[in-house]
Amino acid sequence: MKTDYPGSEPRVRTGRTEKVCAVIVSYNSGSAIFRTIDAILPQVAGLLIVDNGSGEETRRQIQYAASMHKVVVHAEPVNLGVAAALNRGVEYARSNGYEWLLTMDQDSIAGPQMVETLLACRESHYAGDQAVVSLSPAIVDSHYRGMAKNRKLRQRHEARLVVITSGHLVKLSAYDKIGTYDERMFIDSVDFEFCLRLKAAGLKTIRCYDAKLYHSLGARKSFKLLGWQITFTEHSAIRRYYITRNHVYITSKYLFRFPMWCIRKHLGMLVLIFQILLLETDKLENSRQILRGFIDGVRATIRG
């Protein structure tokens, strides 16, 4: 299972990382998940793979990994969604006495000593702040080998309102205070909704830029419009449905608590609609799924 990805070299766990359990959510990953396992396994004390109703080939690959590396596998017969899979990880970490849970996507590669660097950042800079229960690394796009958004950093760590699921290190006590992941959302914005709940409860999320996670931000295309290089992410029509449904649900829920974030999300949705109408081939099906997602999102909001 040796790979040429960053973070695949052997490492030694420390006293800090012995308190950490990781959960990888798998869905038809095939052998590609080996790279994720190979990078994160030496960094944590426990690893659970939750397979969300994958086909036979992926199940064989995961069982092979489990037999070779004593990884625990929880296999669901059907796809219950990302939120439900993450909650299986929370249950496992709680029942085995861990202090932290690291959530990982199946195609993310942890950089060298990512977990240790996250915990060291908290210990060095936020030791007296019990509200810091959520840590996240810098995201490096594995397709482009560049830092996401290519931001200029003025400091090595900072508070963030939301972070993505992969590489998210959460203290188990946070789940006791605010609850687990919202399974009604299934996929898309599950991570954002959880982070907003953390913030609403007075808890903090810190991004440590010295810790790195190599993660694909999705298949992307680019084109030039009036001299501007425009890049956009491709998704299936059914993903458009979930993106829209959960967008309506989450922005309605947090509009008055986090208005500027919700406004930015609305602008992003307008850009998505513009992209579909002008650039994508299956405009009719994408538009139909967006409309269906909007209607279901309103219904979910009304039901609460």
PASERO-863714 format. One record per residue (C-alpha): residue number from 1; residue in three letters; chain; x, y, z. Coordinates in nm, 4 decimals, m for minus. Layout:
N
(NUM, 'ALA', 'A', (X, Y, Z))
...
***
This chain:
304
(1, 'MET', 'A', (0.0000, 0.0000, 0.0000))
(2, 'LYS', 'A', (0.2987, 0.2292, m0.0369))
(3, 'THR', 'A', (0.2185, 0.5348, m0.2471))
(4, 'ASP', 'A', (0.4044, 0.8314, m0.3902))
(5, 'TYR', 'A', (0.1580, 1.0778, m0.2368))
(6, 'PRO', 'A', (0.2795, 1.3202, 0.0280))
(7, 'GLY', 'A', (0.2289, 1.1789, 0.3743))
(8, 'SER', 'A', (0.2796, 0.8127, 0.2829))
(9, 'GLU', 'A', (0.6130, 0.7722, 0.4641))
(10, 'PRO', 'A', (0.6249, 0.5941, 0.8028))
(11, 'ARG', 'A', (0.5580, 0.8031, 1.1123))
(12, 'VAL', 'A', (0.5451, 0.7471, 1.4849))
(13, 'ARG', 'A', (0.2375, 0.8358, 1.6892))
(14, 'THR', 'A', (0.2793, 1.0653, 1.9890))
(15, 'GLY', 'A', (0.0947, 1.0886, 2.3191))
(16, 'ARG', 'A', (m0.1368, 1.3454, 2.1659))
(17, 'THR', 'A', (m0.2371, 1.1365, 1.8664))
(18, 'GLU', 'A', (m0.3021, 0.8276, 2.0796))
(19, 'LYS', 'A', (m0.6295, 1.0010, 2.1739))
(20, 'VAL', 'A', (m0.7429, 1.0271, 1.8100))
(21, 'CYS', 'A', (m0.9704, 0.7973, 1.6108))
(22, 'ALA', 'A', (m1.0280, 0.8506, 1.2379))
(23, 'VAL', 'A', (m1.3321, 0.7612, 1.0297))
(24, 'ILE', 'A', (m1.3191, 0.7289, 0.6502))
(25, 'VAL', 'A', (m1.6472, 0.7347, 0.4609))
(26, 'SER', 'A', (m1.6329, 0.5025, 0.1603))
(27, 'TYR', 'A', (m1.8594, 0.4731, m0.1426))
(28, 'ASN', 'A', (m1.7415, 0.2784, m0.4481))
(29, 'SER', 'A', (m1.3828, 0.3919, m0.4003))
(30, 'GLY', 'A', (m1.2191, 0.0704, m0.5210))
(31, 'SER', 'A', (m0.8485, 0.0423, m0.4441))
(32, 'ALA', 'A', (m0.8063, 0.4220, m0.4399))
(33, 'ILE', 'A', (m0.8964, 0.4233, m0.0706))
(34, 'PHE', 'A', (m0.5646, 0.2466, 0.0014))
(35, 'ARG', 'A', (m0.3847, 0.5802, m0.0420))
(36, 'THR', 'A', (m0.6070, 0.7437, 0.2189))
(37, 'ILE', 'A', (m0.5583, 0.4556, 0.4627))
(38, 'ASP', 'A', (m0.1836, 0.4444, 0.4031))
(39, 'ALA', 'A', (m0.1434, 0.8132, 0.4839))
(40, 'ILE', 'A', (m0.3664, 0.8390, 0.7913))
(41, 'LEU', 'A', (m0.3216, 0.5029, 0.9667))
(42, 'PRO', 'A', (0.0233, 0.5790, 1.1172))
(43, 'GLN', 'A', (m0.1079, 0.9103, 1.2526))
(44, 'VAL', 'A', (m0.4009, 0.7882, 1.4637))
(45, 'ALA', 'A', (m0.4691, 0.5293, 1.7333))
(46, 'GLY', 'A', (m0.7823, 0.3879, 1.5701))
(47, 'LEU', 'A', (m0.9365, 0.3794, 1.2231))
(48, 'LEU', 'A', (m1.2931, 0.2970, 1.1227))
(49, 'ILE', 'A', (m1.4053, 0.2677, 0.7607))
(50, 'VAL', 'A', (m1.7780, 0.3139, 0.7103))
(51, 'ASP', 'A', (m1.8737, 0.1727, 0.3721))
(52, 'ASN', 'A', (m2.1981, 0.3208, 0.2442))
(53, 'GLY', 'A', (m2.3436, 0.0406, 0.0341))
(54, 'SER', 'A', (m2.0570, 0.0071, m0.2145))
(55, 'GLY', 'A', (m2.0394, m0.2562, m0.4860))
(56, 'GLU', 'A', (m1.8618, m0.5894, m0.4527))
(57, 'GLU', 'A', (m1.5247, m0.4696, m0.5848))
(58, 'THR', 'A', (m1.4916, m0.1911, m0.3275))
(59, 'ARG', 'A', (m1.6076, m0.4209, m0.0476))
(60, 'ARG', 'A', (m1.3346, m0.6704, m0.1409))
(61, 'GLN', 'A', (m1.0708, m0.3971, m0.1434))
(62, 'ILE', 'A', (m1.1792, m0.2641, 0.1961))
(63, 'GLN', 'A', (m1.1859, m0.6094, 0.3531))
(64, 'TYR', 'A', (m0.8355, m0.6700, 0.2212))
(65, 'ALA', 'A', (m0.7157, m0.3451, 0.3774))
(66, 'ALA', 'A', (m0.8844, m0.4387, 0.7036))
(67, 'SER', 'A', (m0.7185, m0.7811, 0.7159))
(68, 'MET', 'A', (m0.3746, m0.6389, 0.6381))
(69, 'HIS', 'A', (m0.3836, m0.3470, 0.8796))
(70, 'LYS', 'A', (m0.6366, m0.4348, 1.1489))
(71, 'VAL', 'A', (m0.8703, m0.1603, 1.0341))
(72, 'VAL', 'A', (m1.2288, m0.1836, 1.1609))
(73, 'VAL', 'A', (m1.4962, m0.1845, 0.8882))
(74, 'HIS', 'A', (m1.8643, m0.1026, 0.9310))
(75, 'ALA', 'A', (m2.0543, m0.1937, 0.6141))
(76, 'GLU', 'A', (m2.3983, m0.0515, 0.5465))
(77, 'PRO', 'A', (m2.6175, m0.2515, 0.3043))
(78, 'VAL', 'A', (m2.7333, 0.0694, 0.1315))
(79, 'ASN', 'A', (m2.6083, 0.4260, 0.0986))
(80, 'LEU', 'A', (m2.7361, 0.6100, 0.4068))
(81, 'GLY', 'A', (m2.5515, 0.9305, 0.3230))
(82, 'VAL', 'A', (m2.2401, 1.1063, 0.4479))
(83, 'ALA', 'A', (m2.3986, 1.2363, 0.7692))
(84, 'ALA', 'A', (m2.5150, 0.8910, 0.8809))
(85, 'ALA', 'A', (m2.1722, 0.7414, 0.8047))
(86, 'LEU', 'A', (m1.9979, 1.0124, 1.0064))
(87, 'ASN', 'A', (m2.2326, 0.9459, 1.2957))
(88, 'ARG', 'A', (m2.1241, 0.5814, 1.2930))
(89, 'GLY', 'A', (m1.7742, 0.7167, 1.3453))
(90, 'VAL', 'A', (m1.8872, 0.9295, 1.6391))
(91, 'GLU', 'A', (m2.0499, 0.6243, 1.7996))
(92, 'TYR', 'A', (m1.7377, 0.4134, 1.7493))
(93, 'ALA', 'A', (m1.5026, 0.6779, 1.8925))
(94, 'ARG', 'A', (m1.7254, 0.7299, 2.1952))
(95, 'SER', 'A', (m1.7599, 0.3605, 2.2714))
(96, 'ASN', 'A', (m1.3832, 0.3098, 2.2517))
(97, 'GLY', 'A', (m1.2865, 0.5974, 2.4775))
(98, 'TYR', 'A', (m1.1207, 0.8318, 2.2267))
(99, 'GLU', 'A', (m1.0997, 1.2056, 2.2851))
(100, 'TRP', 'A', (m1.0905, 1.3263, 1.9228))
(101, 'LEU', 'A', (m1.2499, 1.2147, 1.5950))
(102, 'LEU', 'A', (m1.0879, 1.2877, 1.2591))
(103, 'THR', 'A', (m1.3316, 1.2735, 0.9665))
(104, 'MET', 'A', (m1.1901, 1.1857, 0.6247))
(105, 'ASP', 'A', (m1.3142, 1.1522, 0.2679))
(106, 'GLN', 'A', (m1.2082, 0.8437, 0.0751))
(107, 'ASP', 'A', (m0.9967, 1.0413, m0.1733))
(108, 'SER', 'A', (m0.8102, 1.2709, 0.0690))
(109, 'ILE', 'A', (m0.4439, 1.2199, 0.1567))
(110, 'ALA', 'A', (m0.3207, 1.3424, 0.4949))
(111, 'GLY', 'A', (0.0084, 1.5283, 0.4754))
(112, 'PRO', 'A', (0.3060, 1.4315, 0.6923))
(113, 'GLN', 'A', (0.2183, 1.4527, 1.0635))
(114, 'MET', 'A', (m0.1062, 1.6342, 0.9861))
(115, 'VAL', 'A', (m0.2825, 1.5156, 1.3031))
(116, 'GLU', 'A', (0.0135, 1.5877, 1.5290))
(117, 'THR', 'A', (0.0509, 1.9347, 1.3761))
(118, 'LEU', 'A', (m0.3166, 2.0159, 1.4358))
(119, 'LEU', 'A', (m0.3023, 1.9116, 1.8008))
(120, 'ALA', 'A', (0.0305, 2.0882, 1.8552))
(121, 'CYS', 'A', (m0.1199, 2.4078, 1.7118))
(122, 'ARG', 'A', (m0.4043, 2.3929, 1.9622))
(123, 'GLU', 'A', (m0.1703, 2.3156, 2.2500))
(124, 'SER', 'A', (0.0724, 2.5942, 2.1605))
(125, 'HIS', 'A', (m0.1729, 2.8733, 2.0791))
(126, 'TYR', 'A', (m0.5107, 2.7842, 2.2342))
(127, 'ALA', 'A', (m0.4238, 2.5753, 2.5402))
(128, 'GLY', 'A', (m0.6347, 2.7894, 2.7736))
(129, 'ASP', 'A', (m0.9307, 2.8203, 2.5392))
(130, 'GLN', 'A', (m1.1705, 2.5341, 2.6070))
(131, 'ALA', 'A', (m1.3994, 2.6591, 2.3274))
(132, 'VAL', 'A', (m1.1484, 2.5405, 2.0641))
(133, 'VAL', 'A', (m1.2900, 2.1957, 1.9864))
(134, 'SER', 'A', (m1.2529, 2.1893, 1.6076))
(135, 'LEU', 'A', (m0.9306, 2.1892, 1.4023))
(136, 'SER', 'A', (m0.8736, 2.1825, 1.0269))
(137, 'PRO', 'A', (m0.5656, 2.1713, 0.8003))
(138, 'ALA', 'A', (m0.4834, 2.3769, 0.4936))
(139, 'ILE', 'A', (m0.6388, 2.2185, 0.1846))
(140, 'VAL', 'A', (m0.4050, 2.1539, m0.1065))
(141, 'ASP', 'A', (m0.5823, 2.0663, m0.4310))
(142, 'SER', 'A', (m0.4428, 1.7276, m0.5313))
(143, 'HIS', 'A', (m0.5151, 1.7994, m0.8985))
(144, 'TYR', 'A', (m0.3376, 2.1338, m0.9118))
(145, 'ARG', 'A', (m0.0849, 2.1003, m0.6279))
(146, 'GLY', 'A', (m0.1751, 2.4449, m0.5049))
(147, 'MET', 'A', (m0.3300, 2.5825, m0.1898))
(148, 'ALA', 'A', (m0.7050, 2.6168, m0.2218))
(149, 'LYS', 'A', (m0.7930, 2.9755, m0.3167))
(150, 'ASN', 'A', (m0.4162, 3.0501, m0.3235))
(151, 'ARG', 'A', (m0.4555, 3.2889, m0.0312))
(152, 'LYS', 'A', (m0.1675, 3.4936, 0.1075))
(153, 'LEU', 'A', (m0.1225, 3.3982, 0.4694))
(154, 'ARG', 'A', (m0.0484, 3.6609, 0.7303))
(155, 'GLN', 'A', (m0.0471, 3.4056, 1.0110))
(156, 'ARG', 'A', (m0.0085, 3.0321, 1.0522))
(157, 'HIS', 'A', (m0.3464, 2.9736, 1.2152))
(158, 'GLU', 'A', (m0.6811, 3.1500, 1.2321))
(159, 'ALA', 'A', (m1.0447, 3.1052, 1.3349))
(160, 'ARG', 'A', (m1.2785, 2.9860, 1.0599))
(161, 'LEU', 'A', (m1.6561, 2.9808, 1.0450))
(162, 'VAL', 'A', (m1.6834, 2.6645, 0.8334))
(163, 'VAL', 'A', (m1.4449, 2.3954, 0.7077))
(164, 'ILE', 'A', (m1.4902, 2.0859, 0.4927))
(165, 'THR', 'A', (m1.5446, 1.7367, 0.6322))
(166, 'SER', 'A', (m1.2144, 1.5881, 0.5236))
(167, 'GLY', 'A', (m0.9320, 1.6494, 0.7681))
(168, 'HIS', 'A', (m1.1724, 1.7887, 1.0287))
(169, 'LEU', 'A', (m1.0550, 1.7010, 1.3813))
(170, 'VAL', 'A', (m1.3345, 1.7374, 1.6378))
(171, 'LYS', 'A', (m1.3261, 1.6855, 2.0120))
(172, 'LEU', 'A', (m1.5825, 1.4257, 2.1193))
(173, 'SER', 'A', (m1.7182, 1.6604, 2.3854))
(174, 'ALA', 'A', (m1.8413, 1.8908, 2.1075))
(175, 'TYR', 'A', (m2.0863, 1.6244, 1.9882))
(176, 'ASP', 'A', (m2.2157, 1.5909, 2.3447))
(177, 'LYS', 'A', (m2.2916, 1.9626, 2.3477))
(178, 'ILE', 'A', (m2.4442, 2.0248, 2.0035))
(179, 'GLY', 'A', (m2.5366, 1.6815, 1.8715))
(180, 'THR', 'A', (m2.4049, 1.4848, 1.5748))
(181, 'TYR', 'A', (m2.4323, 1.5383, 1.1976))
(182, 'ASP', 'A', (m2.7753, 1.6125, 1.0505))
(183, 'GLU', 'A', (m2.8722, 1.2943, 0.8656))
(184, 'ARG', 'A', (m3.1600, 1.4666, 0.6875))
(185, 'MET', 'A', (m2.9034, 1.6454, 0.4686))
(186, 'PHE', 'A', (m2.7590, 1.3171, 0.3337))
(187, 'ILE', 'A', (m2.4739, 1.4818, 0.1382))
(188, 'ASP', 'A', (m2.3533, 1.8378, 0.0592))
(189, 'SER', 'A', (m2.3227, 2.1096, 0.3260))
(190, 'VAL', 'A', (m2.3333, 1.8505, 0.6063))
(191, 'ASP', 'A', (m1.9963, 1.9849, 0.7186))
(192, 'PHE', 'A', (m2.1022, 2.3498, 0.6930))
(193, 'GLU', 'A', (m2.4196, 2.2956, 0.8948))
(194, 'PHE', 'A', (m2.2221, 2.1221, 1.1697))
(195, 'CYS', 'A', (m1.9647, 2.4040, 1.1837))
(196, 'LEU', 'A', (m2.2376, 2.6684, 1.2034))
(197, 'ARG', 'A', (m2.3942, 2.4790, 1.4943))
(198, 'LEU', 'A', (m2.0555, 2.4762, 1.6671))
(199, 'LYS', 'A', (m2.0216, 2.8514, 1.6257))
(200, 'ALA', 'A', (m2.3808, 2.9157, 1.7399))
(201, 'ALA', 'A', (m2.3020, 2.7213, 2.0585))
(202, 'GLY', 'A', (m1.9992, 2.9406, 2.1323))
(203, 'LEU', 'A', (m1.7422, 2.6843, 2.0152))
(204, 'LYS', 'A', (m1.4519, 2.7591, 1.7818))
(205, 'THR', 'A', (m1.2968, 2.6109, 1.4679))
(206, 'ILE', 'A', (m0.9292, 2.6797, 1.4002))
(207, 'ARG', 'A', (m0.7475, 2.6246, 1.0736))
(208, 'CYS', 'A', (m0.3789, 2.5463, 1.1087))
(209, 'TYR', 'A', (m0.1950, 2.6201, 0.7853))
(210, 'ASP', 'A', (0.1124, 2.4195, 0.8821))
(211, 'ALA', 'A', (m0.0967, 2.1015, 0.8643))
(212, 'LYS', 'A', (m0.1699, 1.9900, 0.5070))
(213, 'LEU', 'A', (m0.4428, 1.7779, 0.3492))
(214, 'TYR', 'A', (m0.4209, 1.6795, m0.0168))
(215, 'HIS', 'A', (m0.7765, 1.6783, m0.1409))
(216, 'SER', 'A', (m0.9474, 1.6959, m0.4789))
(217, 'LEU', 'A', (m1.2002, 1.9785, m0.4959))
(218, 'GLY', 'A', (m1.3827, 1.8028, m0.7785))
(219, 'ALA', 'A', (m1.3626, 1.7681, m1.1552))
(220, 'ARG', 'A', (m1.3268, 2.1127, m1.2978))
(221, 'LYS', 'A', (m1.3404, 2.2846, m1.6345))
(222, 'SER', 'A', (m1.2201, 2.6273, m1.7317))
(223, 'PHE', 'A', (m1.2793, 2.8720, m2.0156))
(224, 'LYS', 'A', (m1.2111, 3.2345, m2.1019))
(225, 'LEU', 'A', (m1.4837, 3.4985, m2.1031))
(226, 'LEU', 'A', (m1.3896, 3.8528, m2.2093))
(227, 'GLY', 'A', (m1.0299, 3.7781, m2.1167))
(228, 'TRP', 'A', (m1.1143, 3.6320, m1.7751))
(229, 'GLN', 'A', (m1.0206, 3.2731, m1.6928))
(230, 'ILE', 'A', (m1.3299, 3.1125, m1.5346))
(231, 'THR', 'A', (m1.3078, 2.7750, m1.3580))
(232, 'PHE', 'A', (m1.6073, 2.5752, m1.2419))
(233, 'THR', 'A', (m1.6746, 2.2375, m1.0813))
(234, 'GLU', 'A', (m1.8779, 1.9699, m1.2568))
(235, 'HIS', 'A', (m2.1400, 1.7657, m1.0742))
(236, 'SER', 'A', (m2.4086, 1.5181, m1.1716))
(237, 'ALA', 'A', (m2.7696, 1.6339, m1.1904))
(238, 'ILE', 'A', (m2.8593, 1.4484, m0.8701))
(239, 'ARG', 'A', (m2.5784, 1.6275, m0.6858))
(240, 'ARG', 'A', (m2.7305, 1.9541, m0.8078))
(241, 'TYR', 'A', (m3.0504, 1.8456, m0.6356))
(242, 'TYR', 'A', (m2.8808, 1.7901, m0.2999))
(243, 'ILE', 'A', (m2.6717, 2.1056, m0.3312))
(244, 'THR', 'A', (m2.9862, 2.3123, m0.3907))
(245, 'ARG', 'A', (m3.2061, 2.1401, m0.1327))
(246, 'ASN', 'A', (m2.9484, 2.1690, 0.1427))
(247, 'HIS', 'A', (m2.8612, 2.5240, 0.0409))
(248, 'VAL', 'A', (m3.2206, 2.6328, 0.0979))
(249, 'TYR', 'A', (m3.2382, 2.4418, 0.4262))
(250, 'ILE', 'A', (m2.9123, 2.5673, 0.5752))
(251, 'THR', 'A', (m2.9432, 2.9320, 0.4688))
(252, 'SER', 'A', (m3.3001, 2.9507, 0.5983))
(253, 'LYS', 'A', (m3.1914, 2.7987, 0.9290))
(254, 'TYR', 'A', (m2.8963, 3.0325, 0.9858))
(255, 'LEU', 'A', (m2.9959, 3.3492, 0.7960))
(256, 'PHE', 'A', (m3.0395, 3.5673, 1.1037))
(257, 'ARG', 'A', (m2.7493, 3.4137, 1.2954))
(258, 'PHE', 'A', (m2.4918, 3.4336, 1.0135))
(259, 'PRO', 'A', (m2.6393, 3.6723, 0.7525))
(260, 'MET', 'A', (m2.3209, 3.7555, 0.5601))
(261, 'TRP', 'A', (m2.2274, 3.3908, 0.5180))
(262, 'CYS', 'A', (m2.5782, 3.3129, 0.3924))
(263, 'ILE', 'A', (m2.5691, 3.6022, 0.1477))
(264, 'ARG', 'A', (m2.2396, 3.4746, 0.0044))
(265, 'LYS', 'A', (m2.3960, 3.1301, m0.0296))
(266, 'HIS', 'A', (m2.6906, 3.2816, m0.2183))
(267, 'LEU', 'A', (m2.4503, 3.4543, m0.4565))
(268, 'GLY', 'A', (m2.2737, 3.1229, m0.5102))
(269, 'MET', 'A', (m2.6040, 2.9595, m0.5978))
(270, 'LEU', 'A', (m2.6739, 3.2310, m0.8550))
(271, 'VAL', 'A', (m2.3332, 3.1624, m1.0110))
(272, 'LEU', 'A', (m2.4200, 2.7910, m1.0221))
(273, 'ILE', 'A', (m2.7459, 2.8597, m1.2059))
(274, 'PHE', 'A', (m2.5623, 3.0909, m1.4484))
(275, 'GLN', 'A', (m2.3038, 2.8166, m1.5079))
(276, 'ILE', 'A', (m2.5682, 2.5547, m1.5859))
(277, 'LEU', 'A', (m2.7655, 2.7757, m1.8230))
(278, 'LEU', 'A', (m2.4605, 2.8866, m2.0198))
(279, 'LEU', 'A', (m2.1981, 2.6159, m1.9963))
(280, 'GLU', 'A', (m2.3282, 2.2688, m1.9208))
(281, 'THR', 'A', (m2.4634, 2.0260, m2.1767))
(282, 'ASP', 'A', (m2.7616, 1.8732, m1.9936))
(283, 'LYS', 'A', (m2.9287, 2.2017, m1.9054))
(284, 'LEU', 'A', (m3.2822, 2.0633, m1.8858))
(285, 'GLU', 'A', (m3.2109, 1.7822, m1.6356))
(286, 'ASN', 'A', (m2.9835, 2.0013, m1.4225))
(287, 'SER', 'A', (m3.2459, 2.2753, m1.4128))
(288, 'ARG', 'A', (m3.5167, 2.0229, m1.3248))
(289, 'GLN', 'A', (m3.3129, 1.8854, m1.0344))
(290, 'ILE', 'A', (m3.2370, 2.2355, m0.9051))
(291, 'LEU', 'A', (m3.6076, 2.3207, m0.9090))
(292, 'ARG', 'A', (m3.6899, 1.9945, m0.7308))
(293, 'GLY', 'A', (m3.4173, 2.0659, m0.4752))
(294, 'PHE', 'A', (m3.5539, 2.4146, m0.4113))
(295, 'ILE', 'A', (m3.9053, 2.2825, m0.3500))
(296, 'ASP', 'A', (m3.7842, 2.0066, m0.1165))
(297, 'GLY', 'A', (m3.5591, 2.2530, 0.0627))
(298, 'VAL', 'A', (m3.8553, 2.4787, 0.1360))
(299, 'ARG', 'A', (m4.0522, 2.1786, 0.2623))
(300, 'ALA', 'A', (m3.7644, 2.0728, 0.4889))
(301, 'THR', 'A', (m3.7401, 2.4262, 0.6258))
(302, 'ILE', 'A', (m4.1121, 2.4377, 0.7042))
(303, 'ARG', 'A', (m4.0954, 2.1009, 0.8800))
(304, 'GLY', 'A', (m3.7982, 2.2260, 1.0796))
***
